[in-house]
Every structure is written in structure tokens, then in C-alpha cells.
């Protein structure tokens, strides 16, 4: 069997298999985090431009945007997938170097509304999308991540699997939906090295691509089922000829959705271990940013590649600046949405500390990536003290997980400014009841 068929066979069996209660709970956690990520993304320039551009696809169609505005399923997936990634607070599965939720849940919501699916149907589709996409990401490995943005490339498969589940595709059509999605995958890391405004479009396009792939397969479209492992397939073209032979070995027994990372800060997640380590030293030793003479950060290569800005000029660059993120945390105690407001971007204390921060590749930390995402933090204080800490994981990783209450607090913090406290609280209650709801939201 080809890899696409392995996933399709699992999906066929999965459709009638009761979900373990733990898996259902983690799926709801993922949906809570998706909404927490979605609302702060609505006000970003990328989403505003996209919504204006897609005007012809709005106020009609069988789906609707969160909030009630009607849309075609593809437009809803594209806009909401983009919004869920735009503020840089969405979930990740570290071994696949992937943000699976933005595209998977955006696609699932769009199609669930179109077919009037139930809450349990939605959760099942979400789980399936996570299990398929993360396994493809793991196989594609670090060589793929060197140039490609996995959220745009691998994310298409999560969206396709979720949409195919809700469209109730048979085993053959499901395999072809994945094969079609493979031809749609895109998203270059270079697209956010210099200017990151268009980066969230990768998640949105992945969501849209997955919906379209499933719709086409439902209509009879076919593609090459060996598109993942073929000699000119995804593995050869976008990685280094990875081994697909065990891609489905743990399907149904090891649910990846139970091991997600949820962000505890706002911005590029590759900066988070350094933030956590710096704040840990600050809490343990009671110094202020004014006491710091020098900060040395030892990080893995992707941190250097993806968070390179040493003098960010706007909010998008600041989110991808290791210097800014760590300095802002040490000066202000955390990195929340306020860190990217114009006045804060030019905060004199933060800018001064940035000049005293230095970064370099740490071989030990790099060798552990992506299985562990860490950072070595060394801080020299003006009083002569030399402090050091190896942060092996970031808060929000499976080893240091956010609790349900943490996730609830995240949603309330990020959604309340947009929809109010009462509606945010009601939304939380609806999500926690999804497994007993006749509606997808």
C-alpha cells in the first residue's frame, strides 16, 4: 500500500471507532487554543487585506466565518486559517515542526458548517487531521524544514483529512484527497525571513487546499496515489528521500493530538526556550534588566534562521526577533500582544538591553532539536555574578504542559478584547460541550 492508502485505510476504520475520552479531551483543548489564536489575528493587516480581496466569496455560500458572516467553504477555510496563524499564538507538534491546528481546524469548521455536522463529527475530523499531518511532517523531517514552512506544506494534509472525514469520503476517495493535496503544498521559509506579513497565508492556503482537495475527490477527481513516496514525489522533491514504510505504524494507538505544544508567549515559538530560561534566572536571582551587563543565548539552528532580526522595525519583524523577544520579556516580565504595539516596539529600556544580547549555535541544544526545543541562557550581571541555565523545553511543551485553566485564561485574554467577556466565557462552555453538541460550534 502507498502511504496515502495507509492513511485512507485508517480513516475508514477510524470513522466507526469510538474515540478514547482522553483523545476527545485533547481535541477540545486544541479547539480552545484555535479560538484563542483566531481572535487576535482578525485585526492583523494580512487578514484585513485577505478579507477585502475575497469580497466576492463572502455573504454567500454554505459556511460562515466565526461571528456569523456567510462564506463559501473555501473562503472560510482560507480566511480563518490565516487568522488563526496571524498573531503567532497557535499550537504546534514539535516532532513534525508543524502548527497543525490553524489549517486543520479552519478546514474542519468550514466543512462542518457546510454539511451541518455535529460537534462529535467535528472533533473526530480534527483528530484525524492532526494524526495524518503530524506523521507526514515527522517523516519529511528536518531536511524539509530547512527551506519549507511545514504549516503551509504539511498543513494541507491535515486540512484534507479533516475535510474528507466530514464529507464522509470512502477509502479510495480519501486516499485521492491526500494525493491531490500533495500537489497543492507550498510555503517557503524565505517568505518570512525579510517581511513576515504574508506568512499566515501559508496556514490559510493549506486550509483552503485541503478543503478543495477533499471536494475534488468527492466529485471524482483522482491523482497519483504514490505522490508521497514516488521517485518524483513529495519526499524526493521536498526532503531527502525519507522512509515512508512505517508512516502508519502507530496510528490509532499513539495519538499525537495528546502531545501538542500550546504557546505561553506571543510570537515565534523558536524564541520561547530562551525567554523561559531568561525569566527563570530572573525569578531565581531577583535581578532587573538594568542589572544585566550581557546576555548570551545558545540556541538551535532554526532559531537563528527564523528569528534573525536584531533591529526589528515593525511588529512582524519583532515577532521573529530573538533579541527583541528576550529583551522585552526581561524588561516587562512577559511577551503579550502589548509587546507589539508601536510604543513598546521602541521602548528605550528594551532597545538598550537588545544591544547587550548575543546569540550563537549551541551544538548540544541543536542536536536535541526537534525532539526537544531548548536554549542555554547565560547572564552576566553588573555586580559580577555569572548565571547560567539550560532550558531543555519550553513552557507549553508536553513536558511542561499548559493546564486546562491556562488554556481557558489564554482564550479569555485574547478573545475578550474582540467579543467581550460574556461571549468569550460562553464560547468556552460551548467548546467543552462539543462532544455532546448537535452543532459544530
N, C-alpha and C positions, 0 to 999 in steps of 0.2 A: 504493500500500500504506500502511496505517496503521502507526504506529511499532511497535505490538505485533506486527504481521505481519512487519515488517523483522527484529525480533529472532527471531521464530519461524523465518523462513527461514534466518537464520544458524545457529540452533541445529540445524536439520535437517542442514545441510551439516557443521556442526562435529562432529556425532556420529560421523562416519566419517573425519574429517581427522586425521592424526597431529599430535600436539602437538609444537611445537618443543622441543628439550631445554632451552633457556633458560626457556621458559614453565613446563615441568614443575618445574624447579628453583625458580622463584619461587613456584609454587603450594605446594611443600613448605615453603618459608620462611614462607609465610602460615600454614600449619598449625602449624609450630613456634611461631610467635608467638601463635596462637589458644590453644594449650595453656598457654603462659606466662601468658596473660591469664586463662585459665579458673580455674586453681587458687587464686590469691589471692582470687578472687571468691566462692568457696564459703562462706567464713566471714562474709560481709557480711550485715547484717540483712535486706536485700531478698531475697536468695536463701534465707535460712533461713525467712522468712515465706512465701515463694512455695512452697517445698518442702512445708511443713506444710499449706498450703492445698490443694495438688494431691495430697494423700494418696490420694484415690480413683483417680487416674490412674497411680499408682506400684505397683510389684511385680506388674505385669501388662503385657501389650502386646508388640509385636513389636520394639521398640527397647530400648535400655538407656542409662542415664547412664554417663558416664565413671566407671569403677570397678566397673561390673557390675550395678547395680540396674536391674531391668526397668522399662520405662515405655512408655506409648503414644508414637507418633512425635511427636504434637503437644506432649505434656507434656515429652518430652526436648528438643525444639527450644526450648520456652519457658524451661525451667529453665536449660539450658546457654547459650542466647543471652543470658539475663540475667546469668549468672555471668561470661561472657566480657567483659562490658562493666562489671561492677560495680566492679572495682578501678581503672578508668580507665587501663589499660595496653594497650588493643587498638589494632590498626593503623588507618590512615586513608588515603584517597585525597584529597589536598588540593583538587584542582580541582572535586571534587564535594562538598567539605565533609562527608564521609561516613566513618564507621567501617564498612567493608564486611564485615570478617571475622566479627564477633560473630554476626550473623544468618545470613550465608551459610553459614559452616562448621557452625554449630549445626544448621541445617536439613539440610545435606548429610549430616552424620554420622547424624542421626536416621533419615533415609530410607534411607541406605546400609545401615544395620543391618537395617531392616525388610525390604528386598528382597534382602539378602545380596549386596550389590555388592562388587566388588573394589577394591583400592587405586587402580588406574588410573581406574576409573569415578568414584571419589570425587574424585580430582584434576581430572578433566575437568569434573565438576559444579561444583566450586569455581571453576575458571577461568571457566566460563560465567556463574556468578552474579556474579562480580566485573565481568566485561565488560559485562553488561547493566545492573547497578545503577549503576555509576560513570557510564555515559553518560547515563542518565536524570538523575542528580544534576547533571552538568555542564550539561545543557540547562535544568533548573529554575533553576539559577544562584543568585546571591546574594540576589535578592528572596525566594526560597523560604526561605533560611536565616535570614532576618530574624525569622521567627516560629516556623518549624517545625524540629524536630530531625531532620535528614536520616537519622540512623541508624534512627529509628523509621519514617519515611515511605519514603524511598528504599530502605532496607534490606529492605523487604518484597519488592521486585522481585528482589534478589539471591537471597533465600531461595526465592522461587517458581521462578526459573530453575534453581537447583541441584536443587531437588526434582523439577521437571519433567524434567530431564535423567535423573535416576536412575530415575524412573518410566517412562522411555522414551516420553514423550508424543509423538504425531505433531505435525506442524507446526501444524495447526489447533488442537489441544488446548493446545499450548504457548502460542499467542497468547492463548487464552482464560484460561489460568492467570495470565498477566500482567495481563489485563484485570480478572480477579477480584481479584487482589492490590491493584490500584489502589483498589478500594473499601474495602479494609481499612487503608489507610495512616493512621497517626496518630503523634502525638508532638510536643507543644508545648514550646518552649523555656522557657516560663514555669513548666513543671513542675519545673525545677531551678534557678530563679533564687533562690527563698527557701529551699527544702528539697529536697535532691537525692536522698533515699533511693530514690524511685521511678524515677529516671532510667534505671537499667539495664533496667527493664521495657520500655522502648522497643525495645531490641535484641531482648529475648526475645519480645515480641509480634510484632515483624517476622518473626522466625524462624518462629514458630507460624503467622502469617498466610500466609507463603509456602508452608509445608507444606500447610495447609488448602486454599489456592487451587489448588495442583497436584493434590491429592487430589480436589477437587471437579471440576476439569477432566477428570481421568482417568475420573470417573464420569459424565461427560456434561454437567456444568454449563457454561453459556455466559454471556457478558457482552458488553457493547458494546466492540467492538474499537477504536473511536475514543476510548476513555476518556482517553487521554493528551492528544490534541490537539483534542478536540471543544470546541464552544463552551461547554459546561458541564463540561469535563473537568479533569483534574489540573492542566494548565498554566495554565488560566484561573483555577481556584479557589484554587490554592496558590502561584502565581507571578504573572508579569505578561505572560501570553500569549507564552511563549517559542516559538522557531522549532524545529520538530521535523524539518525537511526533510533535515538531514544527520546525524541521530542515529546512523545505522549506517554512515557513510562509511568509517570506519577499522576496522570490525570484521574481525578475522582478520589484520590487518596491523600494527596498533599495539595491543599487549596491555597494558592498563592495570595488570594484576597485576604487571608488571615494574617499576612505578614507585610502589610503595607507600611510605608512611612508617611506620616502626616506632618506638615510643616508647622514649626513652632515660631518661626520668624517670617517676615515678608521679604521676598527677593530670591535670588539664585541660591538653590539649596546647596551648591558646592561650597558656598561660603559659611554654611551653618556650623560645621565642626569647629572652625576657627573661632566663630562667635561664641559658641558654647564653652570652648576651652578658655577663652579670654574672660568671659563672665564668671566662670568657675574660679579662676585665680583671683579675680577682683573680690568675689564674695568671701573667699577663704582668707584673704590677706588685707582686706579693708582699705585698699588704695583708691584714689581718684584718678581721673585721666590726667590731671595736672602733675601727678607724682611720677608719671611714666617718662622715662628717658628714651627707651627704644622697645619696639615690639618686633620679634622675629617669628614668622609663621612658616612652618614646614608642612607642605600640602601635597596632594596627589596631582598628577599632570592635568587632569580635566579642570581642576580649579584654576590653574594657571591659564589654560586655554579659554575657558568660558567666562571667567570673571577677571578680565585683564586690565580694566580701566583704572589708571592711577590718578586721573584727574577728570572724573565724570562731569559732564556739562548739563545733563538733564536726568530726569527720573529713570528713564530706561537704562542709561549707562550706569547710574548709581546702583541699580538692582544687580548689575553684573560687574561690580567693583568690589573686590576683596578688601581693598584699602578702606573704602567708604563704609562698607557694611560693618567691619570690625570696629572701626573708629566710632561710628555712630552708636554702636552697642555700648562701648566703654564710656562714652560721654553721657548717653541718655538712658542707659540701663536696659534697652531693648531695641528691636527694629520692627516698628509697626508701620502702618500706612503713613502716619505723620512724618516718618523719616524721609519721604519722597516729595514733600511739599516744597515749593520754591525757596522759602526762607530757610528751611532746615538743610537744604542741599548746599547752602553757602554758609552754614553755621561756622563761625570762626574757630571755636574750640575743636569741632570735628575736623575741619580742614587742617588745623595745626597738628593734630595727632596723626592724621594721614601721612604727614611728612616724616613721621618717626616710625612708620610701619614698613617692614621689609619682608619679602616673601621668597621662597625657594622650594624646589622639589625636594621632598623627603623620601628617600628610597624605601624605607620601611612602610611609611604610610601609603606610598604609591603601589607597593607590591600587594597590599591588602585590598585595594580597590578592584572591582566594585563590591565585593563581598562585605567589606567594612569601609565606611566613609569617615575618615578621621582627619585629624590635624595635630601637629605638635606646636605648642604655643610657648614661647619664651619671652618673658617681660623683664626688662631691666628698669629698676626704679632709681630715682634720683638720690635716694638715701643709701644706695649701694647694694640693696637686695637684688638677687637674681632668682627669678621664679620660673618654674618650668612645669608644663602639664601636657601629657599625651591624651588627647580626646579621641578615643577609639571609635566612638559612634556619636551620632548627633541626636539630640532630643527629638523624639518622634519616630526614630527607628524602632524596629521590633524589640531591640534590647532595652530601649528607654522609651516605651510607648506613651502616647498621649491617652489619657483615660477618656471615658465617655463624657465626663463632665468637662474635661479640657476641650473636647471637640464641640460640645454644646456652647461653651464660652467663646470659642473661635467663631462659630456661626453667629451668635448674638452680637459679638463685637463688629463683625464685618457686614452683616446684613441689616442690623438695626438702623444705621445711618441712611439706608436706602428705603426700607419698607416699614420701619418703626419697630419698637419693642414688642408690641402686642402681636403683630403679624409674624415676626421672627419666632416668637415663642410658639405660636400656633403652627408654624411650618415645622418646627422641631417635633411637635406632637404628631403631626401627620406622617413624618418620615419614620418615626419609631413604630407607627402602626401600619406601615406599608405591607407587611406580611399578612395583614388581616383586612386590607382595603380593596374595594372593587375598582378604585381609581389609581392611576399611576403616580399621582402626587397628592 
